[in-house]
Amino acid sequence: KITKRYATFHSLRHSFATYRLEEILKKSHEDRAYSFLELSIQLGHQTPNMTVSKYVHYDFIQLIRKT
């Protein structure tokens, strides 16, 4: 009812990754690489590329930044 669409438990992983990436982007450049790796490990991915390419929603991050 909150999202106005069908959402599964797996949707939480996508939301977590998106919100966490938004927090990572606020950090200094030196801290970002480790934080990306940490996020990837938290989600159980073999590489940070998998996390960014499959789980993070850039359009949502743009929406967050505009508000």
PQR file of N, CA, C, O and H, with PARSE charges and radii, in Angstrom:
ATOM      1  N   LYS A   1       0.819  -1.200   0.000 -0.4000 1.5000
ATOM      2  CA  LYS A   1       0.000   0.000   0.000 -0.0000 2.0000
ATOM      3  C   LYS A   1       0.863   1.265   0.000  0.5500 1.7000
ATOM      4  O   LYS A   1       0.487   2.282  -0.582 -0.5500 1.4000
ATOM      5  N   ILE A   2       2.005   1.191   0.648 -0.4000 1.5000
ATOM      6  CA  ILE A   2       2.866   2.364   0.747 -0.0000 2.0000
ATOM      7  C   ILE A   2       3.487   2.711  -0.596  0.5500 1.7000
ATOM      8  O   ILE A   2       3.508   3.878  -0.987 -0.5500 1.4000
ATOM      9  H   ILE A   2       2.310   0.365   1.121  0.4000 1.0000
ATOM     10  N   THR A   3       3.992   1.712  -1.303 -0.4000 1.5000
ATOM     11  CA  THR A   3       4.671   1.971  -2.573 -0.0000 2.0000
ATOM     12  C   THR A   3       3.722   2.065  -3.755  0.5500 1.7000
ATOM     13  O   THR A   3       4.117   2.482  -4.844 -0.5500 1.4000
ATOM     14  H   THR A   3       3.974   0.764  -0.986  0.4000 1.0000
ATOM     15  N   LYS A   4       2.479   1.680  -3.545 -0.4000 1.5000
ATOM     16  CA  LYS A   4       1.470   1.688  -4.612 -0.0000 2.0000
ATOM     17  C   LYS A   4       1.807   0.706  -5.727  0.5500 1.7000
ATOM     18  O   LYS A   4       1.328   0.843  -6.852 -0.5500 1.4000
ATOM     19  H   LYS A   4       2.157   1.341  -2.661  0.4000 1.0000
ATOM     20  N   ARG A   5       2.642  -0.293  -5.405 -0.4000 1.5000
ATOM     21  CA  ARG A   5       2.976  -1.339  -6.368 -0.0000 2.0000
ATOM     22  C   ARG A   5       3.364  -2.583  -5.599  0.5500 1.7000
ATOM     23  O   ARG A   5       3.582  -2.537  -4.389 -0.5500 1.4000
ATOM     24  H   ARG A   5       3.032  -0.405  -4.491  0.4000 1.0000
ATOM     25  N   TYR A   6       3.447  -3.683  -6.301 -0.4000 1.5000
ATOM     26  CA  TYR A   6       3.839  -4.944  -5.683 -0.0000 2.0000
ATOM     27  C   TYR A   6       5.296  -4.859  -5.262  0.5500 1.7000
ATOM     28  O   TYR A   6       6.151  -4.497  -6.070 -0.5500 1.4000
ATOM     29  H   TYR A   6       3.270  -3.721  -7.284  0.4000 1.0000
ATOM     30  N   ALA A   7       5.588  -5.185  -4.019 -0.4000 1.5000
ATOM     31  CA  ALA A   7       6.962  -5.170  -3.523 -0.0000 2.0000
ATOM     32  C   ALA A   7       7.229  -6.469  -2.776  0.5500 1.7000
ATOM     33  O   ALA A   7       6.371  -6.971  -2.050 -0.5500 1.4000
ATOM     34  H   ALA A   7       4.893  -5.479  -3.363  0.4000 1.0000
ATOM     35  N   THR A   8       8.420  -7.000  -2.962 -0.4000 1.5000
ATOM     36  CA  THR A   8       8.819  -8.230  -2.299 -0.0000 2.0000
ATOM     37  C   THR A   8       9.932  -7.940  -1.307  0.5500 1.7000
ATOM     38  O   THR A   8      10.441  -6.821  -1.233 -0.5500 1.4000
ATOM     39  H   THR A   8       9.118  -6.592  -3.551  0.4000 1.0000
ATOM     40  N   PHE A   9      10.299  -8.952  -0.554 -0.4000 1.5000
ATOM     41  CA  PHE A   9      11.427  -8.806   0.359 -0.0000 2.0000
ATOM     42  C   PHE A   9      12.686  -8.439  -0.419  0.5500 1.7000
ATOM     43  O   PHE A   9      13.519  -7.671   0.062 -0.5500 1.4000
ATOM     44  H   PHE A   9       9.886  -9.860  -0.614  0.4000 1.0000
ATOM     45  N   HIS A  10      12.819  -8.988  -1.616 -0.4000 1.5000
ATOM     46  CA  HIS A  10      13.981  -8.684  -2.460 -0.0000 2.0000
ATOM     47  C   HIS A  10      14.041  -7.198  -2.805  0.5500 1.7000
ATOM     48  O   HIS A  10      15.127  -6.663  -3.030 -0.5500 1.4000
ATOM     49  H   HIS A  10      12.143  -9.612  -2.007  0.4000 1.0000
ATOM     50  N   SER A  11      12.903  -6.531  -2.850 -0.4000 1.5000
ATOM     51  CA  SER A  11      12.868  -5.099  -3.117 -0.0000 2.0000
ATOM     52  C   SER A  11      13.643  -4.322  -2.055  0.5500 1.7000
ATOM     53  O   SER A  11      14.206  -3.265  -2.339 -0.5500 1.4000
ATOM     54  H   SER A  11      12.021  -6.966  -2.667  0.4000 1.0000
ATOM     55  N   LEU A  12      13.667  -4.849  -0.835 -0.4000 1.5000
ATOM     56  CA  LEU A  12      14.418  -4.194   0.232 -0.0000 2.0000
ATOM     57  C   LEU A  12      15.914  -4.151  -0.069  0.5500 1.7000
ATOM     58  O   LEU A  12      16.597  -3.190   0.286 -0.5500 1.4000
ATOM     59  H   LEU A  12      13.209  -5.708  -0.604  0.4000 1.0000
ATOM     60  N   ARG A  13      16.412  -5.184  -0.716 -0.4000 1.5000
ATOM     61  CA  ARG A  13      17.832  -5.191  -1.095 -0.0000 2.0000
ATOM     62  C   ARG A  13      18.135  -4.046  -2.054  0.5500 1.7000
ATOM     63  O   ARG A  13      19.156  -3.370  -1.925 -0.5500 1.4000
ATOM     64  H   ARG A  13      15.857  -5.965  -1.004  0.4000 1.0000
ATOM     65  N   HIS A  14      17.251  -3.838  -3.005 -0.4000 1.5000
ATOM     66  CA  HIS A  14      17.446  -2.754  -3.958 -0.0000 2.0000
ATOM     67  C   HIS A  14      17.379  -1.406  -3.252  0.5500 1.7000
ATOM     68  O   HIS A  14      18.200  -0.526  -3.511 -0.5500 1.4000
ATOM     69  H   HIS A  14      16.423  -4.388  -3.110  0.4000 1.0000
ATOM     70  N   SER A  15      16.424  -1.245  -2.379 -0.4000 1.5000
ATOM     71  CA  SER A  15      16.298   0.016  -1.642 -0.0000 2.0000
ATOM     72  C   SER A  15      17.516   0.252  -0.758  0.5500 1.7000
ATOM     73  O   SER A  15      18.052   1.360  -0.718 -0.5500 1.4000
ATOM     74  H   SER A  15      15.757  -1.960  -2.169  0.4000 1.0000
ATOM     75  N   PHE A  16      17.950  -0.780  -0.056 -0.4000 1.5000
ATOM     76  CA  PHE A  16      19.128  -0.655   0.793 -0.0000 2.0000
ATOM     77  C   PHE A  16      20.339  -0.226  -0.018  0.5500 1.7000
ATOM     78  O   PHE A  16      21.057   0.694   0.375 -0.5500 1.4000
ATOM     79  H   PHE A  16      17.515  -1.679  -0.089  0.4000 1.0000
ATOM     80  N   ALA A  17      20.572  -0.889  -1.152 -0.4000 1.5000
ATOM     81  CA  ALA A  17      21.727  -0.564  -1.989 -0.0000 2.0000
ATOM     82  C   ALA A  17      21.647   0.870  -2.505  0.5500 1.7000
ATOM     83  O   ALA A  17      22.654   1.577  -2.536 -0.5500 1.4000
ATOM     84  H   ALA A  17      19.988  -1.636  -1.471  0.4000 1.0000
ATOM     85  N   THR A  18      20.477   1.291  -2.902 -0.4000 1.5000
ATOM     86  CA  THR A  18      20.300   2.640  -3.438 -0.0000 2.0000
ATOM     87  C   THR A  18      20.543   3.698  -2.362  0.5500 1.7000
ATOM     88  O   THR A  18      21.284   4.655  -2.587 -0.5500 1.4000
ATOM     89  H   THR A  18      19.659   0.717  -2.877  0.4000 1.0000
ATOM     90  N   TYR A  19      19.927   3.530  -1.207 -0.4000 1.5000
ATOM     91  CA  TYR A  19      20.114   4.506  -0.129 -0.0000 2.0000
ATOM     92  C   TYR A  19      21.551   4.505   0.387  0.5500 1.7000
ATOM     93  O   TYR A  19      22.095   5.558   0.718 -0.5500 1.4000
ATOM     94  H   TYR A  19      19.325   2.753  -1.024  0.4000 1.0000
ATOM     95  N   ARG A  20      22.159   3.331   0.456 -0.4000 1.5000
ATOM     96  CA  ARG A  20      23.543   3.248   0.924 -0.0000 2.0000
ATOM     97  C   ARG A  20      24.477   3.920  -0.068  0.5500 1.7000
ATOM     98  O   ARG A  20      25.418   4.599   0.342 -0.5500 1.4000
ATOM     99  H   ARG A  20      21.716   2.475   0.188  0.4000 1.0000
ATOM    100  N   LEU A  21      24.241   3.747  -1.358 -0.4000 1.5000
ATOM    101  CA  LEU A  21      25.082   4.400  -2.359 -0.0000 2.0000
ATOM    102  C   LEU A  21      24.940   5.913  -2.254  0.5500 1.7000
ATOM    103  O   LEU A  21      25.921   6.640  -2.410 -0.5500 1.4000
ATOM    104  H   LEU A  21      23.476   3.195  -1.691  0.4000 1.0000
ATOM    105  N   GLU A  22      23.755   6.381  -1.996 -0.4000 1.5000
ATOM    106  CA  GLU A  22      23.557   7.821  -1.852 -0.0000 2.0000
ATOM    107  C   GLU A  22      24.383   8.351  -0.686  0.5500 1.7000
ATOM    108  O   GLU A  22      24.947   9.441  -0.776 -0.5500 1.4000
ATOM    109  H   GLU A  22      22.958   5.790  -1.869  0.4000 1.0000
ATOM    110  N   GLU A  23      24.462   7.602   0.396 -0.4000 1.5000
ATOM    111  CA  GLU A  23      25.294   7.988   1.541 -0.0000 2.0000
ATOM    112  C   GLU A  23      26.779   7.932   1.181  0.5500 1.7000
ATOM    113  O   GLU A  23      27.554   8.796   1.592 -0.5500 1.4000
ATOM    114  H   GLU A  23      24.004   6.716   0.469  0.4000 1.0000
ATOM    115  N   ILE A  24      27.169   6.921   0.418 -0.4000 1.5000
ATOM    116  CA  ILE A  24      28.564   6.783  -0.006 -0.0000 2.0000
ATOM    117  C   ILE A  24      28.985   7.971  -0.858  0.5500 1.7000
ATOM    118  O   ILE A  24      30.105   8.463  -0.727 -0.5500 1.4000
ATOM    119  H   ILE A  24      26.540   6.220   0.084  0.4000 1.0000
ATOM    120  N   LEU A  25      28.096   8.434  -1.729 -0.4000 1.5000
ATOM    121  CA  LEU A  25      28.431   9.558  -2.611 -0.0000 2.0000
ATOM    122  C   LEU A  25      28.635  10.859  -1.851  0.5500 1.7000
ATOM    123  O   LEU A  25      29.238  11.791  -2.382 -0.5500 1.4000
ATOM    124  H   LEU A  25      27.186   8.034  -1.835  0.4000 1.0000
ATOM    125  N   LYS A  26      28.149  10.939  -0.627 -0.4000 1.5000
ATOM    126  CA  LYS A  26      28.349  12.122   0.208 -0.0000 2.0000
ATOM    127  C   LYS A  26      29.728  12.136   0.871  0.5500 1.7000
ATOM    128  O   LYS A  26      30.168  13.171   1.372 -0.5500 1.4000
ATOM    129  H   LYS A  26      27.659  10.182  -0.196  0.4000 1.0000
ATOM    130  N   LYS A  27      30.405  10.989   0.872 -0.4000 1.5000
ATOM    131  CA  LYS A  27      31.707  10.876   1.518 -0.0000 2.0000
ATOM    132  C   LYS A  27      32.794  11.482   0.651  0.5500 1.7000
ATOM    133  O   LYS A  27      32.596  11.751  -0.534 -0.5500 1.4000
ATOM    134  H   LYS A  27      30.047  10.149   0.465  0.4000 1.0000
ATOM    135  N   SER A  28      33.956  11.692   1.275 -0.4000 1.5000
ATOM    136  CA  SER A  28      35.104  12.183   0.514 -0.0000 2.0000
ATOM    137  C   SER A  28      35.534  11.104  -0.478  0.5500 1.7000
ATOM    138  O   SER A  28      35.249   9.920  -0.298 -0.5500 1.4000
ATOM    139  H   SER A  28      34.117  11.474   2.238  0.4000 1.0000
ATOM    140  N   HIS A  29      36.208  11.531  -1.497 -0.4000 1.5000
ATOM    141  CA  HIS A  29      36.624  10.633  -2.579 -0.0000 2.0000
ATOM    142  C   HIS A  29      37.453   9.460  -2.047  0.5500 1.7000
ATOM    143  O   HIS A  29      37.323   8.342  -2.544 -0.5500 1.4000
ATOM    144  H   HIS A  29      36.439  12.493  -1.643  0.4000 1.0000
ATOM    145  N   GLU A  30      38.296   9.702  -1.049 -0.4000 1.5000
ATOM    146  CA  GLU A  30      39.184   8.663  -0.522 -0.0000 2.0000
ATOM    147  C   GLU A  30      38.401   7.544   0.158  0.5500 1.7000
ATOM    148  O   GLU A  30      38.826   6.390   0.122 -0.5500 1.4000
ATOM    149  H   GLU A  30      38.401  10.610  -0.645  0.4000 1.0000
ATOM    150  N   ASP A  31      37.274   7.862   0.771 -0.4000 1.5000
ATOM    151  CA  ASP A  31      36.488   6.877   1.509 -0.0000 2.0000
ATOM    152  C   ASP A  31      35.514   6.096   0.637  0.5500 1.7000
ATOM    153  O   ASP A  31      34.974   5.084   1.083 -0.5500 1.4000
ATOM    154  H   ASP A  31      36.929   8.800   0.800  0.4000 1.0000
ATOM    155  N   ARG A  32      35.282   6.529  -0.567 -0.4000 1.5000
ATOM    156  CA  ARG A  32      34.262   5.908  -1.410 -0.0000 2.0000
ATOM    157  C   ARG A  32      34.611   4.496  -1.856  0.5500 1.7000
ATOM    158  O   ARG A  32      33.754   3.613  -1.830 -0.5500 1.4000
ATOM    159  H   ARG A  32      35.721   7.351  -0.929  0.4000 1.0000
ATOM    160  N   ALA A  33      35.844   4.272  -2.263 -0.4000 1.5000
ATOM    161  CA  ALA A  33      36.217   2.956  -2.794 -0.0000 2.0000
ATOM    162  C   ALA A  33      35.990   1.867  -1.759  0.5500 1.7000
ATOM    163  O   ALA A  33      35.402   0.831  -2.070 -0.5500 1.4000
ATOM    164  H   ALA A  33      36.540   4.990  -2.284  0.4000 1.0000
ATOM    165  N   TYR A  34      36.446   2.085  -0.538 -0.4000 1.5000
ATOM    166  CA  TYR A  34      36.243   1.084   0.508 -0.0000 2.0000
ATOM    167  C   TYR A  34      34.757   0.899   0.793  0.5500 1.7000
ATOM    168  O   TYR A  34      34.304  -0.226   1.003 -0.5500 1.4000
ATOM    169  H   TYR A  34      36.924   2.926  -0.285  0.4000 1.0000
ATOM    170  N   SER A  35      34.007   1.974   0.802 -0.4000 1.5000
ATOM    171  CA  SER A  35      32.575   1.893   1.086 -0.0000 2.0000
ATOM    172  C   SER A  35      31.822   1.126  -0.001  0.5500 1.7000
ATOM    173  O   SER A  35      30.898   0.373   0.304 -0.5500 1.4000
ATOM    174  H   SER A  35      34.375   2.888   0.631  0.4000 1.0000
ATOM    175  N   PHE A  36      32.211   1.309  -1.274 -0.4000 1.5000
ATOM    176  CA  PHE A  36      31.607   0.540  -2.364 -0.0000 2.0000
ATOM    177  C   PHE A  36      31.880  -0.951  -2.165  0.5500 1.7000
ATOM    178  O   PHE A  36      30.985  -1.783  -2.316 -0.5500 1.4000
ATOM    179  H   PHE A  36      32.962   1.920  -1.522  0.4000 1.0000
ATOM    180  N   LEU A  37      33.125  -1.275  -1.824 -0.4000 1.5000
ATOM    181  CA  LEU A  37      33.493  -2.664  -1.591 -0.0000 2.0000
ATOM    182  C   LEU A  37      32.721  -3.232  -0.405  0.5500 1.7000
ATOM    183  O   LEU A  37      32.239  -4.364  -0.459 -0.5500 1.4000
ATOM    184  H   LEU A  37      33.852  -0.600  -1.701  0.4000 1.0000
ATOM    185  N   GLU A  38      32.605  -2.460   0.653 -0.4000 1.5000
ATOM    186  CA  GLU A  38      31.867  -2.890   1.834 -0.0000 2.0000
ATOM    187  C   GLU A  38      30.393  -3.170   1.503  0.5500 1.7000
ATOM    188  O   GLU A  38      29.834  -4.172   1.951 -0.5500 1.4000
ATOM    189  H   GLU A  38      32.997  -1.541   0.698  0.4000 1.0000
ATOM    190  N   LEU A  39      29.776  -2.295   0.728 -0.4000 1.5000
ATOM    191  CA  LEU A  39      28.386  -2.500   0.311 -0.0000 2.0000
ATOM    192  C   LEU A  39      28.246  -3.781  -0.500  0.5500 1.7000
ATOM    193  O   LEU A  39      27.302  -4.546  -0.304 -0.5500 1.4000
ATOM    194  H   LEU A  39      30.230  -1.481   0.364  0.4000 1.0000
ATOM    195  N   SER A  40      29.171  -4.008  -1.393 -0.4000 1.5000
ATOM    196  CA  SER A  40      29.144  -5.214  -2.216 -0.0000 2.0000
ATOM    197  C   SER A  40      29.240  -6.463  -1.348  0.5500 1.7000
ATOM    198  O   SER A  40      28.538  -7.447  -1.584 -0.5500 1.4000
ATOM    199  H   SER A  40      29.938  -3.386  -1.552  0.4000 1.0000
ATOM    200  N   ILE A  41      30.098  -6.419  -0.359 -0.4000 1.5000
ATOM    201  CA  ILE A  41      30.256  -7.559   0.549 -0.0000 2.0000
ATOM    202  C   ILE A  41      28.986  -7.761   1.372  0.5500 1.7000
ATOM    203  O   ILE A  41      28.545  -8.895   1.560 -0.5500 1.4000
ATOM    204  H   ILE A  41      30.668  -5.620  -0.168  0.4000 1.0000
ATOM    205  N   GLN A  42      28.403  -6.688   1.855 -0.4000 1.5000
ATOM    206  CA  GLN A  42      27.171  -6.785   2.641 -0.0000 2.0000
ATOM    207  C   GLN A  42      26.051  -7.448   1.854  0.5500 1.7000
ATOM    208  O   GLN A  42      25.241  -8.184   2.418 -0.5500 1.4000
ATOM    209  H   GLN A  42      28.761  -5.766   1.702  0.4000 1.0000
ATOM    210  N   LEU A  43      26.005  -7.191   0.567 -0.4000 1.5000
ATOM    211  CA  LEU A  43      24.965  -7.772  -0.275 -0.0000 2.0000
ATOM    212  C   LEU A  43      25.335  -9.163  -0.789  0.5500 1.7000
ATOM    213  O   LEU A  43      24.518  -9.832  -1.422 -0.5500 1.4000
ATOM    214  H   LEU A  43      26.664  -6.594   0.110  0.4000 1.0000
ATOM    215  N   GLY A  44      26.562  -9.593  -0.515 -0.4000 1.5000
ATOM    216  CA  GLY A  44      26.988 -10.929  -0.911 -0.0000 2.0000
ATOM    217  C   GLY A  44      27.404 -11.037  -2.362  0.5500 1.7000
ATOM    218  O   GLY A  44      27.371 -12.127  -2.934 -0.5500 1.4000
ATOM    219  H   GLY A  44      27.225  -9.050  -0.001  0.4000 1.0000
ATOM    220  N   HIS A  45      27.795  -9.929  -2.968 -0.4000 1.5000
ATOM    221  CA  HIS A  45      28.213  -9.943  -4.366 -0.0000 2.0000
ATOM    222  C   HIS A  45      29.717 -10.183  -4.472  0.5500 1.7000
ATOM    223  O   HIS A  45      30.477  -9.845  -3.564 -0.5500 1.4000
ATOM    224  H   HIS A  45      27.822  -9.044  -2.503  0.4000 1.0000
ATOM    225  N   GLN A  46      30.129 -10.764  -5.582 -0.4000 1.5000
ATOM    226  CA  GLN A  46      31.548 -11.039  -5.793 -0.0000 2.0000
ATOM    227  C   GLN A  46      32.319  -9.770  -6.141  0.5500 1.7000
ATOM    228  O   GLN A  46      33.501  -9.651  -5.817 -0.5500 1.4000
ATOM    229  H   GLN A  46      29.512 -11.038  -6.319  0.4000 1.0000
ATOM    230  N   THR A  47      31.653  -8.825  -6.797 -0.4000 1.5000
ATOM    231  CA  THR A  47      32.328  -7.585  -7.190 -0.0000 2.0000
ATOM    232  C   THR A  47      31.417  -6.383  -6.955  0.5500 1.7000
ATOM    233  O   THR A  47      30.194  -6.515  -6.997 -0.5500 1.4000
ATOM    234  H   THR A  47      30.693  -8.922  -7.060  0.4000 1.0000
ATOM    235  N   PRO A  48      32.005  -5.213  -6.707 -0.5600 1.5000
ATOM    236  CA  PRO A  48      31.200  -3.998  -6.592  0.2800 2.0000
ATOM    237  C   PRO A  48      30.450  -3.678  -7.883  0.5500 1.7000
ATOM    238  O   PRO A  48      29.390  -3.054  -7.842 -0.5500 1.4000
ATOM    239  N   ASN A  49      30.987  -4.096  -9.025 -0.4000 1.5000
ATOM    240  CA  ASN A  49      30.331  -3.849 -10.305 -0.0000 2.0000
ATOM    241  C   ASN A  49      28.942  -4.497 -10.337  0.5500 1.7000
ATOM    242  O   ASN A  49      27.995  -3.913 -10.864 -0.5500 1.4000
ATOM    243  H   ASN A  49      31.848  -4.603  -9.058  0.4000 1.0000
ATOM    244  N   MET A  50      28.825  -5.689  -9.780 -0.4000 1.5000
ATOM    245  CA  MET A  50      27.531  -6.371  -9.718 -0.0000 2.0000
ATOM    246  C   MET A  50      26.544  -5.544  -8.904  0.5500 1.7000
ATOM    247  O   MET A  50      25.382  -5.399  -9.286 -0.5500 1.4000
ATOM    248  H   MET A  50      29.595  -6.164  -9.352  0.4000 1.0000
ATOM    249  N   THR A  51      27.002  -5.011  -7.798 -0.4000 1.5000
ATOM    250  CA  THR A  51      26.141  -4.203  -6.935 -0.0000 2.0000
ATOM    251  C   THR A  51      25.636  -2.974  -7.668  0.5500 1.7000
ATOM    252  O   THR A  51      24.438  -2.693  -7.671 -0.5500 1.4000
ATOM    253  H   THR A  51      27.946  -5.129  -7.488  0.4000 1.0000
ATOM    254  N   VAL A  52      26.538  -2.254  -8.281 -0.4000 1.5000
ATOM    255  CA  VAL A  52      26.167  -1.008  -8.949 -0.0000 2.0000
ATOM    256  C   VAL A  52      25.315  -1.268 -10.180  0.5500 1.7000
ATOM    257  O   VAL A  52      24.340  -0.555 -10.416 -0.5500 1.4000
ATOM    258  H   VAL A  52      27.512  -2.483  -8.278  0.4000 1.0000
ATOM    259  N   SER A  53      25.663  -2.266 -10.958 -0.4000 1.5000
ATOM    260  CA  SER A  53      24.939  -2.479 -12.216 -0.0000 2.0000
ATOM    261  C   SER A  53      23.565  -3.118 -12.036  0.5500 1.7000
ATOM    262  O   SER A  53      22.674  -2.879 -12.851 -0.5500 1.4000
ATOM    263  H   SER A  53      26.455  -2.845 -10.765  0.4000 1.0000
ATOM    264  N   LYS A  54      23.371  -3.918 -10.998 -0.4000 1.5000
ATOM    265  CA  LYS A  54      22.115  -4.642 -10.847 -0.0000 2.0000
ATOM    266  C   LYS A  54      21.211  -4.134  -9.730  0.5500 1.7000
ATOM    267  O   LYS A  54      19.998  -4.339  -9.783 -0.5500 1.4000
ATOM    268  H   LYS A  54      24.095  -4.112 -10.336  0.4000 1.0000
ATOM    269  N   TYR A  55      21.769  -3.482  -8.732 -0.4000 1.5000
ATOM    270  CA  TYR A  55      20.975  -3.155  -7.558 -0.0000 2.0000
ATOM    271  C   TYR A  55      20.729  -1.674  -7.337  0.5500 1.7000
ATOM    272  O   TYR A  55      19.746  -1.302  -6.696 -0.5500 1.4000
ATOM    273  H   TYR A  55      22.754  -3.315  -8.690  0.4000 1.0000
ATOM    274  N   VAL A  56      21.581  -0.842  -7.844 -0.4000 1.5000
ATOM    275  CA  VAL A  56      21.454   0.582  -7.556 -0.0000 2.0000
ATOM    276  C   VAL A  56      20.621   1.258  -8.647  0.5500 1.7000
ATOM    277  O   VAL A  56      20.839   1.038  -9.838 -0.5500 1.4000
ATOM    278  H   VAL A  56      22.379  -1.144  -8.365  0.4000 1.0000
ATOM    279  N   HIS A  57      19.686   2.063  -8.228 -0.4000 1.5000
ATOM    280  CA  HIS A  57      18.796   2.749  -9.153 -0.0000 2.0000
ATOM    281  C   HIS A  57      19.185   4.218  -9.243  0.5500 1.7000
ATOM    282  O   HIS A  57      18.819   5.028  -8.391 -0.5500 1.4000
ATOM    283  H   HIS A  57      19.508   2.242  -7.260  0.4000 1.0000
ATOM    284  N   TYR A  58      19.934   4.546 -10.291 -0.4000 1.5000
ATOM    285  CA  TYR A  58      20.444   5.904 -10.449 -0.0000 2.0000
ATOM    286  C   TYR A  58      19.321   6.925 -10.583  0.5500 1.7000
ATOM    287  O   TYR A  58      19.457   8.055 -10.114 -0.5500 1.4000
ATOM    288  H   TYR A  58      20.232   3.888 -10.983  0.4000 1.0000
ATOM    289  N   ASP A  59      18.224   6.547 -11.212 -0.4000 1.5000
ATOM    290  CA  ASP A  59      17.119   7.489 -11.356 -0.0000 2.0000
ATOM    291  C   ASP A  59      16.551   7.871  -9.994  0.5500 1.7000
ATOM    292  O   ASP A  59      16.126   9.009  -9.797 -0.5500 1.4000
ATOM    293  H   ASP A  59      18.114   5.629 -11.593  0.4000 1.0000
ATOM    294  N   PHE A  60      16.540   6.944  -9.068 -0.4000 1.5000
ATOM    295  CA  PHE A  60      16.050   7.236  -7.729 -0.0000 2.0000
ATOM    296  C   PHE A  60      17.017   8.152  -6.987  0.5500 1.7000
ATOM    297  O   PHE A  60      16.592   9.043  -6.252 -0.5500 1.4000
ATOM    298  H   PHE A  60      16.886   6.019  -9.228  0.4000 1.0000
ATOM    299  N   ILE A  61      18.309   7.935  -7.177 -0.4000 1.5000
ATOM    300  CA  ILE A  61      19.311   8.800  -6.537 -0.0000 2.0000
ATOM    301  C   ILE A  61      19.146  10.228  -7.055  0.5500 1.7000
ATOM    302  O   ILE A  61      19.242  11.183  -6.285 -0.5500 1.4000
ATOM    303  H   ILE A  61      18.654   7.211  -7.773  0.4000 1.0000
ATOM    304  N   GLN A  62      18.901  10.375  -8.354 -0.4000 1.5000
ATOM    305  CA  GLN A  62      18.695  11.713  -8.923 -0.0000 2.0000
ATOM    306  C   GLN A  62      17.468  12.367  -8.299  0.5500 1.7000
ATOM    307  O   GLN A  62      17.484  13.563  -8.007 -0.5500 1.4000
ATOM    308  H   GLN A  62      18.823   9.600  -8.980  0.4000 1.0000
ATOM    309  N   LEU A  63      16.422  11.604  -8.095 -0.4000 1.5000
ATOM    310  CA  LEU A  63      15.211  12.110  -7.475 -0.0000 2.0000
ATOM    311  C   LEU A  63      15.481  12.553  -6.041  0.5500 1.7000
ATOM    312  O   LEU A  63      15.002  13.605  -5.616 -0.5500 1.4000
ATOM    313  H   LEU A  63      16.409  10.633  -8.332  0.4000 1.0000
ATOM    314  N   ILE A  64      16.235  11.767  -5.304 -0.4000 1.5000
ATOM    315  CA  ILE A  64      16.580  12.108  -3.915 -0.0000 2.0000
ATOM    316  C   ILE A  64      17.374  13.407  -3.870  0.5500 1.7000
ATOM    317  O   ILE A  64      17.119  14.260  -3.020 -0.5500 1.4000
ATOM    318  H   ILE A  64      16.624  10.913  -5.649  0.4000 1.0000
ATOM    319  N   ARG A  65      18.312  13.559  -4.756 -0.4000 1.5000
ATOM    320  CA  ARG A  65      19.175  14.754  -4.763 -0.0000 2.0000
ATOM    321  C   ARG A  65      18.405  16.024  -5.120  0.5500 1.7000
ATOM    322  O   ARG A  65      18.800  17.114  -4.703 -0.5500 1.4000
ATOM    323  H   ARG A  65      18.519  12.866  -5.447  0.4000 1.0000
ATOM    324  N   LYS A  66      17.338  15.910  -5.865 -0.4000 1.5000
ATOM    325  CA  LYS A  66      16.564  17.087  -6.265 -0.0000 2.0000
ATOM    326  C   LYS A  66      15.704  17.624  -5.126  0.5500 1.7000
ATOM    327  O   LYS A  66      15.312  18.790  -5.138 -0.5500 1.4000
ATOM    328  H   LYS A  66      17.018  15.025  -6.203  0.4000 1.0000
ATOM    329  N   THR A  67      15.412  16.784  -4.151 -0.4000 1.5000
ATOM    330  CA  THR A  67      14.565  17.209  -3.040 -0.0000 2.0000
ATOM    331  C   THR A  67      15.366  17.764  -1.892  0.5500 1.7000
ATOM    332  O   THR A  67      14.795  18.166  -0.878 -0.5500 1.4000
ATOM    333  H   THR A  67      15.731  15.836  -4.140  0.4000 1.0000
TER
END
